[in-house]
């Protein structure tokens, strides 16, 4: 946009544009913006004139984004995030905070961490909403563009442009349904390998940690079923003779232990660290400093039986 055009434009329209592109519905965008539906419709008309593009077009289930809107959307989130940081005071009052926190987490971490984080938000930031989103194919891009605030997961090294800190160490347990025939005898490695296993493969790529360890031992197991999420795996394991080896935190969060027997795996699987990752441009933001401390506090509150939580959060 030329400088002359920028002087004539109402930059408040960018906030309306963000809501319209996010909601893809004029009524919901109006509610999000705290304005009337006709006012949101007028804003959409002005935006269409400003961009010389329809932005929202009719689709099978309602509005869909035009090609121009898809192109503008990531730039818009970055711009609004930068403006927010520019206007942000050095003090942050969580009690007065509104809006939404968006975290990238697989269902494993969401099940284990979210209850404690929600309880903390209820106490410290009651008007702040929480949205959990699967990491997707480009999580670092989402952090860079401000689409997400932070990511929690199994991340060994911080990618370029991001910061990382360890949250907690995870251990693995083996679950068998109650009254499973294998429970009649001690679960040795040979008996473990003779069973049929269910494996969660979120991405569908790469070997599971158990299979990596077995490969180093020159052993294999039969993985009879692969599923894309942990909750499906737990339900299937509860109703079959399939055995699953999963993180202890998820076993506590997802499994009704009256239906299962939890055993230590008959091989040394060690521990692995779950980490918090955020974009470097958020490093000193007061709002983000508070958010990171809240996430660490929630992780610290998780059961100490299976986690060793990292030290006091750093900036």
C-alpha positions in Angstrom: 0.0 0.0 0.0 1.3 3.4 -0.9 2.0 6.0 1.8 -0.9 8.2 0.6 -3.3 5.2 0.8 -2.1 4.4 4.3 -2.9 7.9 5.5 -6.4 7.6 4.1 -7.0 4.1 5.5 -8.7 3.3 8.9 -6.2 0.9 10.5 -8.9 -0.2 12.9 -10.2 -2.1 9.9 -7.3 -4.5 10.2 -8.6 -5.7 13.6 -12.0 -6.3 12.0 -10.3 -8.1 9.1 -8.5 -10.4 11.5 -11.8 -11.4 13.2 -13.6 -11.8 9.8 -10.8 -14.1 8.4 -10.6 -16.1 11.6 -14.4 -16.6 12.1 -15.4 -16.7 8.4 -18.8 -15.5 9.6 -20.0 -11.9 9.9 -22.2 -12.5 12.9 -19.5 -14.3 14.9 -16.9 -11.7 13.9 -19.3 -9.0 15.2 -19.6 -10.8 18.6 -15.9 -11.2 18.8 -15.4 -7.5 18.1 -18.2 -6.3 20.4 -20.0 -4.6 17.6 -23.3 -5.1 15.8 -23.8 -7.4 12.9 -24.5 -4.5 10.5 -21.4 -2.7 11.6 -19.3 -5.8 10.9 -21.0 -6.1 7.4 -20.1 -2.4 6.7 -16.5 -3.1 7.8 -16.4 -6.1 5.4 -17.6 -3.8 2.6 -14.9 -1.2 3.4 -12.3 -3.9 3.5 -13.4 -5.3 0.2 -13.0 -1.8 -1.3 -9.6 -1.2 0.4 -8.2 -4.5 -0.9 -10.1 -4.6 -4.2 -11.0 -8.2 -3.4 -14.0 -10.1 -2.0 -11.9 -11.5 0.8 -14.8 -13.8 1.9 -16.6 -15.7 -0.8 -19.5 -18.1 -0.7 -18.6 -21.8 -0.2 -20.5 -25.0 0.3 -20.7 -24.6 4.1 -20.6 -20.8 4.3 -17.9 -18.3 3.7 -14.4 -19.4 2.6 -11.3 -17.2 2.2 -10.4 -15.8 -1.2 -6.9 -16.4 -2.5 -6.0 -12.8 -1.6 -7.3 -13.3 1.9 -5.2 -16.5 2.3 -2.2 -14.5 1.2 -2.9 -11.6 3.6 -3.8 -13.6 6.7 -0.3 -14.5 7.9 1.0 -11.0 7.3 -2.0 -9.6 9.2 -1.4 -11.7 12.3 2.3 -10.7 12.3 1.4 -7.0 11.9 -1.2 -7.0 14.6 1.1 -8.9 17.0 3.8 -6.3 16.4 1.4 -3.4 17.0 0.2 -5.1 20.2 3.8 -5.4 21.4 4.4 -1.7 20.4 1.5 -0.6 22.5 2.0 -3.1 25.3 3.0 -1.4 28.6 5.7 -3.0 30.7 3.2 -4.1 33.3 0.8 -7.0 32.7 -2.2 -7.6 34.8 -3.6 -11.1 34.2 -6.7 -10.3 36.2 -7.6 -7.7 33.6 -6.4 -9.7 30.6 -8.9 -10.7 27.9 -8.6 -12.5 24.6 -7.2 -15.9 23.9 -4.1 -18.0 24.4 -3.4 -20.5 21.7 -1.0 -23.3 22.4 0.2 -26.0 20.0 0.1 -29.4 21.7 -0.6 -33.0 20.7 -3.4 -34.7 22.6 -0.9 -36.3 24.9 0.4 -33.1 26.4 -3.0 -31.5 26.2 -4.5 -34.2 28.4 -1.7 -34.1 30.9 -1.1 -30.4 31.1 -4.3 -28.6 30.3 -6.3 -29.3 33.5 -3.7 -27.7 35.7 -3.3 -24.8 33.3 -7.0 -24.2 33.2 -7.2 -24.1 37.0 -4.4 -21.5 37.1 -6.1 -19.4 34.5 -9.3 -19.5 36.5 -7.4 -18.2 39.5 -5.1 -15.6 37.9 -6.7 -14.7 34.5 -10.4 -15.6 34.6 -11.2 -13.6 31.4 -8.5 -15.2 29.3 -9.6 -18.1 27.0 -7.4 -21.1 26.1 -7.3 -22.8 22.7 -5.3 -26.0 22.2 -4.4 -26.8 18.5 -2.5 -29.8 17.1 0.9 -28.6 15.9 0.3 -29.3 12.3 2.9 -29.4 9.5 4.5 -25.9 10.2 4.4 -25.2 13.9 7.5 -22.9 13.9 5.8 -20.8 11.1 2.7 -20.5 13.3 4.9 -19.2 16.2 6.7 -16.8 13.9 3.5 -15.4 12.5 1.8 -15.0 15.9 -0.9 -17.6 15.0 0.1 -19.5 18.2 1.7 -18.3 21.4 3.8 -21.3 22.3 4.3 -25.0 21.6 4.6 -28.0 24.0 6.0 -31.3 22.9 9.0 -33.6 22.4 11.5 -31.1 21.0 15.2 -31.8 21.5 16.6 -28.5 20.1 15.1 -25.1 19.6 14.7 -24.4 15.9 16.2 -21.1 14.6 14.4 -18.1 15.8 12.8 -19.8 18.8 13.6 -20.3 22.5 13.2 -23.6 24.4 13.0 -24.8 28.0 12.4 -28.2 29.5 9.1 -28.6 31.3 9.2 -32.2 32.7 10.6 -35.6 32.1 8.3 -38.3 30.9 8.4 -42.1 31.6 6.6 -44.9 29.9 4.3 -47.6 31.3 2.7 -50.7 29.8 -1.0 -51.0 30.0 -2.9 -54.3 29.7 -6.7 -54.5 30.1 -7.8 -56.0 33.4 -8.1 -59.8 33.2 -5.7 -59.9 30.3 -4.4 -63.5 29.8 -0.8 -62.2 30.0 -1.3 -61.1 33.6 -1.2 -64.7 34.8 2.6 -64.7 34.6 5.3 -62.2 35.1 5.7 -59.9 32.0 9.2 -60.8 30.9 10.7 -59.3 27.7 10.1 -62.5 25.7 6.4 -62.6 26.8 6.1 -58.8 26.1 7.4 -59.3 22.6 5.1 -62.3 22.0 2.0 -60.1 22.5 0.3 -58.0 19.9 0.8 -54.2 20.4 -1.0 -51.0 19.6 1.1 -47.9 18.7 0.1 -44.3 18.5 1.6 -42.6 15.5 0.6 -38.9 15.5 2.6 -38.0 12.3 2.6 -41.5 10.7 6.4 -41.1 10.3 9.2 -42.7 12.1 9.6 -45.5 14.6 8.1 -45.5 18.1 10.5 -45.1 21.0 10.0 -48.7 22.1 10.8 -50.0 18.6 14.0 -47.8 18.5 15.2 -49.4 21.7 14.3 -52.9 20.6 16.1 -52.3 17.3 19.3 -51.5 19.2 18.8 -54.8 21.1 18.3 -56.7 17.8 14.7 -57.5 18.8 11.3 -56.7 17.3 7.6 -56.8 18.3 4.5 -57.1 16.3 2.6 -53.8 16.0 -0.8 -55.1 15.0 -2.5 -51.7 15.0 -1.4 -48.1 14.6 -3.8 -45.2 15.4 -3.4 -41.4 15.2 -4.2 -40.4 18.8 -3.8 -41.7 22.3 -7.4 -41.6 23.4 -8.4 -44.0 20.6 -5.6 -46.3 21.6 -6.6 -46.4 25.2 -10.2 -47.3 24.3 -9.1 -50.0 21.9 -6.7 -51.5 24.4 -9.4 -51.6 27.1 -11.6 -53.8 24.8 -9.0 -56.1 23.3 -5.9 -58.1 24.1 -3.7 -55.5 22.4 -1.0 -54.1 24.7 0.2 -50.5 24.7 3.2 -48.7 26.1 2.5 -45.1 26.6 3.6 -42.0 28.7 2.7 -42.3 32.4 1.1 -38.9 32.3 -1.4 -40.0 29.7 -2.1 -43.2 31.5 -3.2 -41.2 34.5 -5.1 -38.6 32.4 -6.8 -40.8 29.9 -7.2 -44.3 31.3 -9.8 -45.5 33.8 -7.4 -47.6 35.8 -10.1 -49.9 36.9 -10.1 -51.2 33.4 -6.3 -51.6 33.2 -3.2 -53.0 34.9 -0.2 -50.7 34.7 3.2 -52.4 34.6 6.8 -51.1 34.1 8.0 -52.1 30.6 10.3 -55.2 30.7 13.1 -53.2 29.1 14.8 -49.9 29.9 13.1 -47.1 27.9 14.7 -44.3 30.0 13.1 -40.9 30.2 12.5 -38.2 27.6 12.0 -34.5 28.1 8.9 -32.5 27.2 9.7 -28.9 26.3 8.1 -25.5 25.9 9.0 -23.5 22.8 8.2 -19.9 21.9 9.3 -17.4 19.2 12.2 -15.2 20.2 10.2 -12.0 19.5 8.0 -13.0 22.5 11.0 -13.3 24.8 10.5 -10.1 26.8 6.8 -9.5 26.3 5.2 -9.1 29.8 2.2 -11.0 28.7 4.3 -13.9 27.4 6.5 -13.9 30.4 3.5 -14.5 32.5 2.1 -17.1 30.2 5.4 -19.1 30.2 5.5 -19.0 34.0 1.9 -20.2 34.1 2.7 -23.2 31.8 5.7 -24.1 34.0 3.6 -23.8 37.1 1.0 -26.1 35.6 3.8 -28.6 34.6 5.2 -28.4 38.1 1.8 -29.3 39.6 1.6 -32.6 37.7 2.2 -35.7 39.7 5.8 -36.0 40.8 5.6 -39.8 40.7 6.4 -39.9 37.0 7.9 -36.5 36.3 10.9 -34.6 37.5 10.0 -30.9 36.7 12.7 -28.5 35.6 14.1 -25.7 37.7 12.5 -22.3 38.2 11.6 -20.7 34.8 14.0 -18.4 33.2 13.5 -15.6 30.8 
